[in-house]
Amino acid sequence: MRRTFVVLLSLLLPVALWAAEQTVVLDVNGNCRMCKKRIEKASNAVEGVIESDWDRKEHKLTVKFDDTKTTKDKIVSSVLAAGYDADGKKATDESYEALPDCCKYRD
Ligand SMILES: [Cu+2]
């Protein structure tokens, strides 16, 4: 009985570990190096985020996160709150206006 349990656990554990880590790629608007810092900071501030990388040319934010601790929506909300349009959603005018002038990416 005990052996069966151990065998079962050793079979399930790698699956459980693999399932916890997810990677998403989000469209995030921005301009400059400061934007990169701000966007990644906003994403990294979410508990459960392992790493974030914003590609300035492609305007893509790649986030690796633990899906037992956070969700894509929470990451998107945090980036929106920092003033950046993310995943097809618009940041509020208020958070956008708070950006430094060099970071204003809207026309
Ligand atoms: Cu900027």
Residues whose N, C-alpha, C, O or C-beta is under 5 A from the ligand:
A	BS01	CU	N31 C32 R33 M34 C35 C102 C103
